[in-house]
Amino acid sequence: MRTIQKGPEPATLTQHRQQANANYDNYLDKAALRVALVAEQHGLCCYCQSRIQATSNGMKIEHWQCQAANPARQLDFANLLGACLGGQGKPKRDQHCDTRKGDYGLCFSVCDSAHPIDQRIRFQGDGKISADNVAIDGQINAVLNLNLPRLISNRIAVLKAFQQRLQDVRRFDPARELSKWNGTKAGELPEFAQVVVYWLNKRLIRDRA
């Protein structure tokens, strides 16, 4: 997970919200919403960081606070995220992200700049994600299932491939590499980019010690 900086909402969403009896189901321009969400998330799922695409079968539109319990936020762009399909249709043990979460309320937000989620979690050497906060750590596993074996393997593979590439680089500049992986520029990020960002930040701290 990485902290998402929300951008401007689609004009059609603003216009729709101003209509009488407007709700999420009768908002017809979800294509524009998908494009906006994918762009601000650099093409990555808001939770696991796998690739999402701005199509109806390439992502899900996630309500961080579910519509059932929070109808007033169903058209609130700040409450909307782009998520992967998360094993939709598979047994619950193989589901993750929004598909596994359902209507469950998370104790953290990936859009909370005051409490950045990427500063509250750790990417461990074995590919797992953890958090010192007991509640967050519990939800990473029980609610989002982000330590699903397939996701663990993907994170390990991305980090190993990056480290292997570094062996062919004569002069390694962690700060420069970090700018390529942390999403400061528009465009897609590599899948599971935050694993590399976490490793690079640790490397910078070690080099400065």
N, CA, C and O of each residue as an XYZ file, in Angstrom:
836
protein
N       0.838     -1.201      0.000
C       0.000      0.000      0.000
C       0.867      1.242      0.000
O       1.974      1.251      0.539
N       0.344      2.287     -0.613
C       1.012      3.571     -0.632
C      -0.040      4.652     -0.443
O      -1.209      4.448     -0.771
N       0.368      5.794      0.080
C      -0.563      6.896      0.298
C      -0.955      7.506     -1.048
O      -0.100      7.856     -1.861
N      -2.256      7.623     -1.264
C      -2.786      8.138     -2.521
C      -3.154      9.605     -2.350
O      -3.867      9.972     -1.415
N      -2.668     10.429     -3.248
C      -3.038     11.842     -3.265
C      -4.206     12.007     -4.234
O      -4.053     11.847     -5.445
N      -5.365     12.327     -3.684
C      -6.552     12.473     -4.507
C      -6.435     13.686     -5.415
O      -6.004     14.757     -4.988
N      -6.821     13.507     -6.668
C      -6.808     14.590     -7.632
C      -8.204     15.131     -7.860
O      -9.109     14.846     -7.076
N      -8.400     15.905     -8.917
C      -9.732     16.449     -9.210
C     -10.687     15.354     -9.669
O     -10.294     14.424    -10.373
N     -11.927     15.477     -9.267
C     -12.917     14.493     -9.667
C     -13.424     14.782    -11.085
O     -13.306     15.915    -11.552
N     -13.984     13.790    -11.775
C     -14.551     14.020    -13.103
C     -15.688     15.045    -13.036
O     -16.479     15.047    -12.093
N     -15.757     15.904    -14.038
C     -16.810     16.921    -14.063
C     -18.196     16.293    -14.049
O     -19.131     16.849    -13.473
N     -18.327     15.134    -14.684
C     -19.634     14.480    -14.727
C     -20.087     14.011    -13.347
O     -21.285     13.967    -13.067
N     -19.128     13.659    -12.482
C     -19.484     13.260    -11.128
C     -19.986     14.467    -10.341
O     -20.974     14.369     -9.613
N     -19.313     15.594    -10.486
C     -19.754     16.830     -9.830
C     -21.164     17.200    -10.279
O     -22.017     17.531     -9.455
N     -21.402     17.146    -11.569
C     -22.706     17.498    -12.119
C     -23.794     16.530    -11.661
O     -24.903     16.944    -11.326
N     -23.468     15.247    -11.649
C     -24.449     14.237    -11.246
C     -24.856     14.410     -9.781
O     -26.029     14.276     -9.434
N     -23.886     14.705     -8.938
C     -24.166     14.847     -7.511
C     -25.157     15.986     -7.233
O     -25.851     15.980     -6.216
N     -25.212     16.941     -8.131
C     -26.090     18.093     -7.948
C     -27.524     17.822     -8.397
O     -28.407     18.655     -8.197
N     -27.754     16.656     -9.005
C     -29.089     16.316     -9.480
C     -29.945     15.727     -8.360
O     -29.432     15.131     -7.413
N     -31.243     15.905     -8.488
C     -32.165     15.318     -7.514
C     -32.119     13.798     -7.618
O     -32.042     13.240     -8.712
N     -32.167     13.139     -6.465
C     -32.188     11.674     -6.383
C     -30.922     11.024     -6.965
O     -30.947      9.870     -7.394
N     -29.827     11.777     -6.971
C     -28.574     11.218     -7.485
C     -28.031     10.159     -6.536
O     -28.023     10.351     -5.320
N     -27.583      9.055     -7.088
C     -26.896      8.041     -6.297
C     -25.838      7.368     -7.164
O     -25.717      7.669     -8.351
N     -25.085      6.470     -6.575
C     -23.992      5.834     -7.315
C     -24.520      4.975     -8.460
O     -23.931      4.954     -9.541
N     -25.610      4.277     -8.234
C     -26.136      3.377     -9.258
C     -26.606      4.111    -10.504
O     -26.461      3.596    -11.613
N     -27.170      5.314    -10.339
C     -27.651      6.013    -11.531
C     -26.637      7.019    -12.089
O     -26.973      7.840    -12.942
N     -25.414      6.948    -11.606
C     -24.323      7.716    -12.218
C     -23.835      6.938    -13.431
O     -23.325      5.827    -13.290
N     -23.985      7.506    -14.617
C     -23.767      6.765    -15.850
C     -22.349      6.852    -16.409
O     -21.972      6.043    -17.257
N     -21.563      7.817    -15.950
C     -20.230      8.001    -16.529
C     -19.138      7.379    -15.657
O     -18.160      8.038    -15.305
N     -19.316      6.117    -15.319
C     -18.303      5.451    -14.503
C     -17.000      5.256    -15.263
O     -15.953      5.028    -14.657
N     -17.061      5.344    -16.592
C     -15.829      5.243    -17.387
C     -14.887      6.386    -17.044
O     -13.684      6.177    -16.886
N     -15.433      7.598    -16.927
C     -14.603      8.755    -16.569
C     -14.073      8.608    -15.149
O     -12.947      9.018    -14.863
N     -14.860      8.037    -14.269
C     -14.430      7.826    -12.887
C     -13.273      6.832    -12.835
O     -12.306      7.041    -12.102
N     -13.367      5.774    -13.595
C     -12.286      4.783    -13.623
C     -10.980      5.416    -14.120
O      -9.911      5.177    -13.559
N     -11.085      6.214    -15.167
C      -9.895      6.865    -15.719
C      -9.234      7.755    -14.670
O      -8.012      7.745    -14.524
N     -10.043      8.525    -13.939
C      -9.498      9.426    -12.920
C      -8.827      8.649    -11.791
O      -7.755      9.030    -11.322
N      -9.454      7.566    -11.360
C      -8.902      6.774    -10.252
C      -7.606      6.075    -10.663
O      -6.636      6.070     -9.904
N      -7.587      5.499    -11.835
C      -6.384      4.807    -12.305
C      -5.231      5.797    -12.463
O      -4.085      5.477    -12.145
N      -5.535      6.997    -12.955
C      -4.483      7.998    -13.162
C      -3.861      8.437    -11.843
O      -2.637      8.509    -11.732
N      -4.688      8.732    -10.844
C      -4.128      9.224     -9.590
C      -3.445      8.126     -8.788
O      -2.643      8.414     -7.900
N      -3.757      6.871     -9.093
C      -3.114      5.743     -8.420
C      -1.989      5.145     -9.270
O      -1.454      4.088     -8.940
N      -1.639      5.817    -10.352
C      -0.537      5.388    -11.226
C      -0.713      3.958    -11.717
O       0.260      3.221    -11.878
N      -1.974      3.569    -11.953
C      -2.250      2.263    -12.527
C      -2.143      1.099    -11.567
O      -2.039     -0.050    -11.996
N      -2.168      1.384    -10.256
C      -2.006      0.323     -9.256
C      -3.220      0.220     -8.342
O      -3.847      1.226     -8.012
N      -3.541     -0.987     -7.941
C      -4.615     -1.217     -6.965
C      -4.325     -0.461     -5.680
O      -3.184     -0.411     -5.221
N      -5.355      0.121     -5.107
C      -5.185      0.926     -3.898
C      -4.685      0.125     -2.711
O      -4.158      0.704     -1.761
N      -4.837     -1.190     -2.743
C      -4.425     -2.016     -1.602
C      -3.203     -2.892     -1.916
O      -2.169     -2.748     -1.264
N      -3.301     -3.792     -2.895
C      -2.197     -4.741     -3.116
C      -1.141     -4.230     -4.085
O      -0.027     -4.751     -4.106
N      -1.470     -3.213     -4.893
C      -0.549     -2.630     -5.876
C      -0.328     -3.493     -7.113
O       0.683     -3.354     -7.802
N      -1.264     -4.373     -7.390
C      -1.227     -5.050     -8.674
C      -1.807     -4.118     -9.731
O      -2.428     -3.110     -9.393
N      -1.614     -4.440    -10.994
C      -2.035     -3.569    -12.081
C      -3.557     -3.493    -12.195
O      -4.241     -4.514    -12.123
N      -4.074     -2.295    -12.370
C      -5.485     -2.106    -12.705
C      -5.578     -1.305    -13.999
O      -4.685     -0.526    -14.331
N      -6.665     -1.510    -14.713
C      -6.909     -0.803    -15.964
C      -8.295     -0.183    -15.920
O      -9.201     -0.708    -15.273
N      -8.454      0.931    -16.609
C      -9.688      1.716    -16.519
C     -10.798      1.144    -17.396
O     -11.340      1.824    -18.267
N     -11.123     -0.130    -17.140
C     -12.220     -0.804    -17.827
C     -13.072     -1.513    -16.797
O     -12.638     -1.718    -15.664
N     -14.278     -1.886    -17.178
C     -15.183     -2.533    -16.227
C     -14.686     -3.897    -15.774
O     -15.027     -4.349    -14.681
N     -13.888     -4.552    -16.597
C     -13.337     -5.853    -16.199
C     -11.854     -5.779    -15.843
O     -11.199     -6.805    -15.661
N     -11.330     -4.549    -15.744
C      -9.924     -4.377    -15.399
C      -9.712     -3.800    -14.015
O      -8.573     -3.613    -13.587
N     -10.806     -3.514    -13.305
C     -10.716     -2.940    -11.954
C     -12.103     -2.926    -11.318
O     -13.112     -3.196    -11.969
N     -12.121     -2.605    -10.031
C     -13.366     -2.345     -9.309
C     -13.302     -0.927     -8.746
O     -12.225     -0.434     -8.410
N     -14.453     -0.282     -8.648
C     -14.526      1.016     -7.982
C     -14.890      0.753     -6.531
O     -15.995      0.312     -6.215
N     -13.947      1.030     -5.672
C     -14.063      0.728     -4.248
C     -14.573      1.931     -3.473
O     -14.078      3.045     -3.647
N     -15.577      1.702     -2.603
C     -16.005      2.711     -1.639
C     -15.301      2.396     -0.327
O     -15.599      1.388      0.314
N     -14.355      3.265      0.081
C     -13.619      3.003      1.319
C     -14.600      2.862      2.483
O     -14.515      1.897      3.243
N     -15.511      3.791      2.631
C     -16.625      3.618      3.554
C     -17.796      3.121      2.727
O     -18.255      3.811      1.817
N     -18.278      1.935      3.037
C     -19.236      1.253      2.172
C     -20.536      2.036      2.007
O     -20.941      2.798      2.886
N     -21.174      1.829      0.865
C     -22.405      2.540      0.549
C     -23.537      2.190      1.504
O     -24.339      3.053      1.859
N     -23.606      0.931      1.921
C     -24.706      0.492      2.767
C     -24.751      1.258      4.087
O     -25.822      1.662      4.540
N     -23.585      1.455      4.701
C     -23.541      2.128      6.000
C     -23.314      3.629      5.878
O     -23.547      4.374      6.830
N     -22.859      4.077      4.707
C     -22.518      5.494      4.518
C     -23.086      6.010      3.198
O     -22.322      6.400      2.315
N     -24.410      6.020      3.046
C     -25.004      6.441      1.769
C     -24.652      7.867      1.371
O     -24.631      8.185      0.182
N     -24.375      8.731      2.343
C     -24.041     10.120      2.037
C     -22.695     10.236      1.328
O     -22.404     11.272      0.729
N     -21.865      9.183      1.387
C     -20.540      9.233      0.774
C     -20.453      8.410     -0.513
O     -19.359      8.212     -1.040
N     -21.574      7.934     -1.019
C     -21.517      7.070     -2.196
C     -21.042      7.801     -3.446
O     -20.543      7.169     -4.377
N     -21.192      9.132     -3.480
C     -20.719      9.929     -4.616
C     -19.603     10.884     -4.223
O     -19.300     11.832     -4.947
N     -18.996     10.629     -3.077
C     -17.897     11.461     -2.586
C     -16.591     10.944     -3.181
O     -16.146      9.844     -2.852
N     -15.983     11.734     -4.052
C     -14.770     11.289     -4.742
C     -13.660     10.934     -3.754
O     -12.853     10.045     -4.027
N     -13.611     11.609     -2.627
C     -12.595     11.310     -1.616
C     -12.782      9.916     -1.026
O     -11.863      9.371     -0.413
N     -13.960      9.341     -1.207
C     -14.276      8.025     -0.667
C     -14.119      6.919     -1.705
O     -14.325      5.744     -1.401
N     -13.756      7.293     -2.924
C     -13.705      6.342     -4.029
C     -12.265      6.005     -4.400
O     -11.405      6.884     -4.467
N     -12.017      4.730     -4.639
C     -10.683      4.233     -4.951
C     -10.770      3.216     -6.085
O     -11.836      2.670     -6.370
N      -9.641      2.977     -6.716
C      -9.564      1.936     -7.729
C      -8.924      0.684     -7.143
O      -7.822      0.743     -6.597
N      -9.604     -0.435     -7.255
C      -9.090     -1.692     -6.695
C      -9.046     -2.760     -7.779
O      -9.764     -2.683     -8.777
N      -8.200     -3.750     -7.570
C      -8.133     -4.881     -8.488
C      -9.350     -5.778     -8.283
O     -10.146     -5.544     -7.375
N      -9.496     -6.788     -9.111
C     -10.639     -7.692     -8.983
C     -10.516     -8.596     -7.764
O     -11.509     -9.143     -7.285
N      -9.301     -8.749     -7.267
C      -9.108     -9.419     -5.981
C      -9.607    -10.841     -5.875
O     -10.122    -11.241     -4.831
N      -9.462    -11.613     -6.944
C      -9.897    -13.008     -6.877
C     -11.404    -13.168     -6.875
O     -11.936    -14.121     -6.304
N     -12.080    -12.246     -7.505
C     -13.548    -12.294     -7.559
C     -14.015    -13.629     -8.123
O     -13.525    -14.074     -9.161
N     -14.957    -14.265     -7.444
C     -15.474    -15.558     -7.870
C     -14.737    -16.744     -7.281
O     -15.201    -17.878     -7.393
N     -13.591    -16.498     -6.652
C     -12.823    -17.568     -6.025
C     -13.271    -17.769     -4.581
O     -13.985    -16.921     -4.045
N     -12.874    -18.864     -3.936
C     -13.188    -19.046     -2.510
C     -12.639    -17.890     -1.684
O     -11.663    -17.252     -2.078
N     -13.256    -17.620     -0.550
C     -12.863    -16.465      0.265
C     -11.389    -16.491      0.634
O     -10.753    -15.439      0.703
N     -10.844    -17.661      0.870
C      -9.430    -17.752      1.265
C      -8.493    -17.236      0.173
O      -7.355    -16.861      0.457
N      -8.971    -17.216     -1.081
C      -8.158    -16.755     -2.202
C      -8.516    -15.346     -2.655
O      -7.971    -14.850     -3.641
N      -9.427    -14.706     -1.942
C      -9.818    -13.337     -2.272
C      -8.964    -12.340     -1.505
O      -8.414    -12.656     -0.450
N      -8.860    -11.125     -2.051
C      -8.091    -10.084     -1.376
C      -8.621     -8.712     -1.786
O      -9.478     -8.597     -2.662
N      -8.105     -7.694     -1.147
C      -8.457     -6.300     -1.444
C      -9.958     -6.068     -1.284
O     -10.553     -6.604     -0.349
N     -10.583     -5.294     -2.155
C     -11.990     -4.935     -1.986
C     -12.909     -6.146     -2.033
O     -13.906     -6.187     -1.312
N     -12.594     -7.130     -2.863
C     -13.440     -8.320     -2.965
C     -13.526     -9.028     -1.630
O     -14.602     -9.477     -1.234
N     -12.413     -9.134     -0.934
C     -12.389     -9.764      0.385
C     -12.991     -8.831      1.446
O     -13.689     -9.284      2.354
N     -12.718     -7.543      1.324
C     -13.162     -6.548      2.313
C     -14.674     -6.419      2.375
O     -15.250     -6.364      3.461
N     -15.321     -6.369      1.211
C     -16.764     -6.199      1.200
C     -17.185     -4.900      1.884
O     -16.662     -3.830      1.574
N     -18.123     -4.999      2.808
C     -18.636     -3.820      3.523
C     -17.904     -3.568      4.845
O     -18.322     -2.725      5.639
N     -16.825     -4.293      5.071
C     -16.095     -4.129      6.336
C     -15.440     -2.745      6.398
O     -14.901     -2.261      5.403
N     -15.491     -2.123      7.558
C     -14.882     -0.803      7.737
C     -13.426     -0.901      8.155
O     -13.107     -1.533      9.162
N     -12.543     -0.282      7.388
C     -11.121     -0.283      7.735
C     -10.820      0.787      8.778
O     -11.492      1.818      8.830
N      -9.819      0.541      9.598
C      -9.420      1.492     10.638
C      -8.382      2.483     10.121
O      -7.879      3.310     10.882
N      -8.062      2.403      8.842
C      -7.086      3.315      8.238
C      -7.543      3.641      6.819
O      -8.350      2.922      6.230
N      -7.013      4.735      6.286
C      -7.309      5.122      4.917
C      -6.009      5.267      4.146
O      -5.023      5.781      4.674
N      -6.004      4.822      2.914
C      -4.819      4.976      2.073
C      -4.726      6.390      1.500
O      -3.773      6.706      0.788
N      -5.703      7.239      1.802
C      -5.698      8.633      1.332
C      -5.453      9.632      2.458
O      -5.578     10.839      2.251
N      -5.111      9.148      3.630
C      -4.934     10.009      4.797
C      -3.507     10.553      4.826
O      -2.590      9.878      5.293
N      -3.326     11.772      4.325
C      -1.982     12.363      4.264
C      -1.449     12.718      5.647
O      -0.238     12.844      5.828
N      -2.348     12.882      6.631
C      -1.912     13.178      7.994
C      -1.328     11.948      8.674
O      -0.509     12.067      9.586
N      -1.748     10.767      8.232
C      -1.230      9.503      8.772
C      -0.915      8.576      7.590
O      -1.639      7.609      7.351
N       0.156      8.867      6.855
C       0.454      8.114      5.622
C       0.585      6.616      5.878
O       1.372      6.181      6.719
N      -0.188      5.849      5.148
C      -0.175      4.409      5.369
C       1.181      3.802      5.035
O       1.573      2.807      5.645
N       1.920      4.389      4.061
C       3.211      3.814      3.708
C       4.252      4.028      4.800
O       5.326      3.428      4.755
N       3.947      4.874      5.778
C       4.844      5.051      6.919
C       4.408      4.208      8.115
O       5.068      4.210      9.154
N       3.314      3.499      7.969
C       2.771      2.697      9.068
C       2.901      1.201      8.823
O       2.570      0.394      9.692
N       3.383      0.832      7.641
C       3.539     -0.580      7.323
C       4.989     -0.889      6.978
O       5.772      0.004      6.655
N       5.330     -2.173      7.052
C       6.676     -2.640      6.728
C       6.580     -3.739      5.674
O       5.659     -4.556      5.690
N       7.530     -3.745      4.774
C       7.672     -4.845      3.833
C       8.830     -5.698      4.322
O       9.985     -5.276      4.263
N       8.530     -6.877      4.796
C       9.540     -7.742      5.399
C      10.331     -8.505      4.334
O       9.926     -8.601      3.176
N      11.449     -9.030      4.758
C      12.330     -9.735      3.840
C      11.696    -10.962      3.205
O      12.109    -11.388      2.127
N      10.698    -11.532      3.863
C      10.035    -12.723      3.324
C       8.852    -12.375      2.427
O       8.090    -13.253      2.025
N       8.702    -11.075      2.112
C       7.640    -10.662      1.210
C       6.332    -10.293      1.870
O       5.398     -9.852      1.201
N       6.255    -10.469      3.179
C       5.008    -10.161      3.879
C       4.916     -8.677      4.241
O       5.929     -7.988      4.361
N       3.694     -8.208      4.410
C       3.423     -6.861      4.895
C       2.993     -6.964      6.347
O       2.241     -7.867      6.713
N       3.465     -6.049      7.171
C       3.048     -6.029      8.571
C       2.981     -4.588      9.056
O       3.431     -3.670      8.370
N       2.416     -4.398     10.243
C       2.313     -3.075     10.857
C       2.469     -3.217     12.360
O       2.024     -4.202     12.949
N       3.105     -2.228     12.980
C       3.234     -2.247     14.435
C       1.880     -2.062     15.109
O       1.626     -2.629     16.172
N       1.012     -1.266     14.487
C      -0.331     -1.061     15.024
C      -1.115     -2.371     14.907
O      -1.281     -2.908     13.812
N      -1.587     -2.871     16.027
C      -2.237     -4.183     16.049
C      -3.489     -4.205     15.184
O      -3.738     -5.184     14.480
N      -4.277     -3.139     15.230
C      -5.520     -3.094     14.457
C      -5.234     -3.096     12.957
O      -5.881     -3.819     12.199
N      -4.263     -2.285     12.531
C      -3.910     -2.246     11.111
C      -3.351     -3.592     10.667
O      -3.714     -4.100      9.607
N      -2.467     -4.169     11.479
C      -1.873     -5.454     11.141
C      -2.950     -6.527     10.995
O      -2.891     -7.359     10.089
N      -3.927     -6.500     11.886
C      -5.013     -7.474     11.814
C      -5.824     -7.335     10.546
O      -6.206     -8.333      9.936
N      -6.092     -6.091     10.140
C      -6.901     -5.877      8.947
C      -6.133     -6.155      7.657
O      -6.725     -6.561      6.658
N      -4.819     -5.939      7.676
C      -3.996     -6.312      6.535
C      -4.194     -7.795      6.211
O      -4.254     -8.179      5.043
N      -4.293     -8.609      7.241
C      -4.412    -10.053      7.055
C      -5.855    -10.537      6.977
O      -6.228    -11.202      6.010
N      -6.664    -10.218      7.970
C      -8.004    -10.791      8.048
C      -8.994    -10.145      7.089
O      -9.886    -10.822      6.578
N      -8.854     -8.845      6.836
C      -9.827     -8.127      6.006
C      -9.370     -8.031      4.550
O     -10.142     -8.336      3.641
N      -8.128     -7.612      4.321
C      -7.640     -7.422      2.958
C      -6.878     -8.632      2.412
O      -6.716     -8.767      1.199
N      -6.417     -9.499      3.290
C      -5.696    -10.707      2.895
C      -4.480    -10.405      2.019
O      -4.230    -11.083      1.023
N      -3.728     -9.371      2.413
C      -2.592     -8.935      1.596
C      -1.362     -9.828      1.744
O      -0.372     -9.646      1.035
N      -1.422    -10.778      2.650
C      -0.326    -11.743      2.750
C      -0.717    -13.085      2.146
O      -0.240    -14.142      2.561
N      -1.588    -13.012      1.167
C      -1.902    -14.171      0.340
C      -0.603    -14.646     -0.330
O       0.163    -13.816     -0.819
N      -0.337    -15.958     -0.364
C       0.930    -16.445     -0.924
C       1.269    -15.882     -2.298
O       2.432    -15.570     -2.556
N       0.296    -15.744     -3.181
C       0.576    -15.218     -4.519
C       1.077    -13.784     -4.453
O       1.982    -13.416     -5.201
N       0.507    -12.968     -3.573
C       0.939    -11.581     -3.443
C       2.335    -11.506     -2.822
O       3.154    -10.678     -3.219
N       2.595    -12.369     -1.854
C       3.925    -12.433     -1.251
C       4.972    -12.758     -2.325
O       6.013    -12.104     -2.397
N       4.694    -13.761     -3.152
C       5.624    -14.169     -4.210
C       5.865    -13.037     -5.201
O       6.992    -12.832     -5.652
N       4.808    -12.304     -5.541
C       4.956    -11.191     -6.478
C       5.837    -10.090     -5.914
O       6.663     -9.526     -6.631
N       5.668     -9.780     -4.642
C       6.486     -8.735     -4.019
C       7.951     -9.154     -3.976
O       8.834     -8.345     -4.262
N       8.212    -10.393     -3.627
C       9.585    -10.887     -3.588
C      10.209    -10.817     -4.984
O      11.362    -10.412     -5.136
N       9.445    -11.211     -5.991
C       9.961    -11.229     -7.362
C      10.326     -9.827     -7.842
O      11.353     -9.645     -8.496
N       9.494     -8.832     -7.522
C       9.769     -7.459     -7.938
C      11.042     -6.938     -7.276
O      11.879     -6.320     -7.935
N      11.189     -7.186     -5.980
C      12.368     -6.698     -5.278
C      13.633     -7.402     -5.760
O      14.666     -6.757     -5.938
N      13.569     -8.710     -5.974
C      14.746     -9.445     -6.446
C      15.161     -8.989     -7.840
O      16.351     -8.879     -8.134
N      14.174     -8.722     -8.699
C      14.491     -8.261    -10.051
C      15.162     -6.894    -10.002
O      16.090     -6.631    -10.767
N      14.702     -6.027     -9.112
C      15.314     -4.703     -8.960
C      16.741     -4.828     -8.439
O      17.657     -4.187     -8.954
N      16.921     -5.654     -7.420
C      18.253     -5.830     -6.854
C      19.204     -6.462     -7.867
O      20.391     -6.134     -7.892
N      18.696     -7.356     -8.694
C      19.522     -7.974     -9.729
C      19.965     -6.931    -10.751
O      21.111     -6.942    -11.202
N      19.057     -6.036    -11.111
C      19.396     -4.978    -12.067
C      20.486     -4.065    -11.526
O      21.312     -3.560    -12.286
N      20.489     -3.853    -10.223
C      21.487     -2.971     -9.618
C      22.906     -3.515     -9.773
O      23.873     -2.753     -9.757
N      23.027     -4.820     -9.921
C      24.351     -5.410    -10.071
C      25.017     -4.991    -11.383
O      26.236     -5.071    -11.531
N      24.186     -4.540    -12.331
C      24.716     -4.110    -13.620
C      24.881     -2.595    -13.694
O      25.245     -2.053    -14.738
N      24.610     -1.912    -12.572
C      24.726     -0.454    -12.538
C      26.031     -0.073    -11.860
O      26.280     -0.476    -10.723
N      26.857      0.690    -12.536
C      28.164      1.042    -11.977
C      28.038      1.975    -10.778
O      28.687      1.773     -9.751
N      27.207      2.987    -10.915
C      27.027      3.956     -9.827
C      25.562      3.987     -9.448
O      24.710      4.393    -10.239
N      25.279      3.556     -8.235
C      23.901      3.456     -7.771
C      23.549      4.671     -6.929
O      24.187      4.929     -5.909
N      22.536      5.417     -7.352
C      22.070      6.603     -6.639
C      20.677      6.308     -6.098
O      19.705      6.414     -6.845
N      20.545      5.938     -4.811
C      19.233      5.594     -4.250
C      18.196      6.700     -4.407
O      17.031      6.424     -4.694
N      18.614      7.952     -4.221
C      17.660      9.065     -4.324
C      17.094      9.169     -5.733
O      15.903      9.417     -5.916
N      17.958      8.976     -6.728
C      17.504      9.049     -8.116
C      16.566      7.894     -8.438
O      15.538      8.081     -9.090
N      16.921      6.718     -7.983
C      16.052      5.559     -8.206
C      14.697      5.765     -7.529
O      13.655      5.390     -8.066
N      14.732      6.363     -6.349
C      13.500      6.569     -5.593
C      12.516      7.426     -6.370
O      11.310      7.180     -6.337
N      13.023      8.429     -7.068
C      12.152      9.316     -7.835
C      11.437      8.573     -8.960
O      10.380      9.008     -9.417
N      12.007      7.456     -9.409
C      11.393      6.674    -10.478
C      10.280      5.772     -9.954
O       9.392      5.367    -10.705
N      10.334      5.461     -8.663
C       9.427      4.452     -8.109
C       8.344      5.003     -7.190
O       7.407      4.285     -6.842
N       8.462      6.276     -6.792
C       7.521      6.760     -5.774
C       6.336      7.542     -6.323
O       5.536      8.060     -5.545
N       6.203      7.639     -7.640
C       5.014      8.235     -8.217
C       4.939      9.741     -8.149
O       3.842     10.297     -8.097
N       6.082     10.424     -8.149
C       6.058     11.884     -8.118
C       5.699     12.466     -9.483
O       5.321     13.633     -9.587
N       5.819     11.648    -10.524
C       5.457     12.089    -11.870
C       4.243     11.308    -12.348
O       3.954     10.217    -11.857
N       3.531     11.893    -13.326
C       2.366     11.229    -13.880
C       2.787      9.974    -14.640
O       3.930      9.856    -15.082
N       1.852      9.044    -14.783
C       2.140      7.817    -15.513
C       2.092      6.597    -14.615
O       2.031      6.714    -13.392
N       2.121      5.438    -15.226
C       2.031      4.191    -14.489
C       3.309      3.903    -13.711
O       4.414      4.204    -14.161
N       3.133      3.319    -12.547
C       4.248      2.784    -11.774
C       4.325      1.284    -12.005
O       3.325      0.668    -12.376
N       5.499      0.680    -11.791
C       5.570     -0.777    -11.865
C       4.704     -1.407    -10.777
O       4.495     -0.816     -9.718
N       4.211     -2.595    -11.045
C       3.430     -3.298    -10.030
C       4.263     -3.473     -8.755
O       5.474     -3.685     -8.813
N       3.599     -3.380     -7.623
C       4.211     -3.571     -6.308
C       5.395     -2.631     -6.083
O       6.378     -2.987     -5.434
N       5.275     -1.422     -6.635
C       6.376     -0.455     -6.574
C       6.775     -0.094     -5.152
O       7.938      0.213     -4.892
N       5.817     -0.129     -4.226
C       6.122      0.319     -2.869
C       7.123     -0.583     -2.166
O       7.790     -0.153     -1.225
N       7.234     -1.815     -2.608
C       8.250     -2.721     -2.047
C       9.643     -2.150     -2.303
O      10.490     -2.136     -1.410
N       9.867     -1.684     -3.515
C      11.165     -1.102     -3.878
C      11.358      0.235     -3.174
O      12.460      0.535     -2.714
N      10.301      1.044     -3.083
C      10.382      2.325     -2.379
C      10.792      2.104     -0.928
O      11.643      2.824     -0.404
N      10.200      1.127     -0.288
C      10.531      0.826      1.109
C      12.004      0.431      1.239
O      12.700      0.898      2.140
N      12.469     -0.426      0.339
C      13.869     -0.885      0.371
C      14.812      0.288      0.122
O      15.837      0.407      0.793
N      14.482      1.151     -0.827
C      15.331      2.301     -1.139
C      15.388      3.284      0.024
O      16.451      3.835      0.311
N      14.281      3.510      0.687
C      14.278      4.408      1.850
C      15.161      3.859      2.966
O      15.878      4.613      3.624
N      15.108      2.560      3.175
C      15.985      1.949      4.177
C      17.446      2.103      3.767
O      18.304      2.345      4.616
N      17.732      1.964      2.488
C      19.101      2.109      1.987
C      19.600      3.540      2.196
O      20.749      3.749      2.586
N      18.737      4.520      1.937
C      19.109      5.924      2.140
C      19.414      6.200      3.605
O      20.387      6.885      3.920
N      18.587      5.670      4.502
C      18.815      5.874      5.934
C      20.149      5.262      6.351
O      20.897      5.852      7.130
N      20.440      4.069      5.821
C      21.702      3.399      6.157
C      22.901      4.163      5.630
O      23.919      4.280      6.311
N      22.779      4.690      4.404
C      23.893      5.425      3.809
C      24.182      6.741      4.524
O      25.318      7.214      4.531
N      23.150      7.328      5.123
C      23.319      8.607      5.786
C      23.776      8.461      7.246
O      24.177      9.431      7.888
N      23.703      7.237      7.741
C      24.074      7.000      9.152
C      25.589      7.151      9.358
O      26.080      6.988     10.475
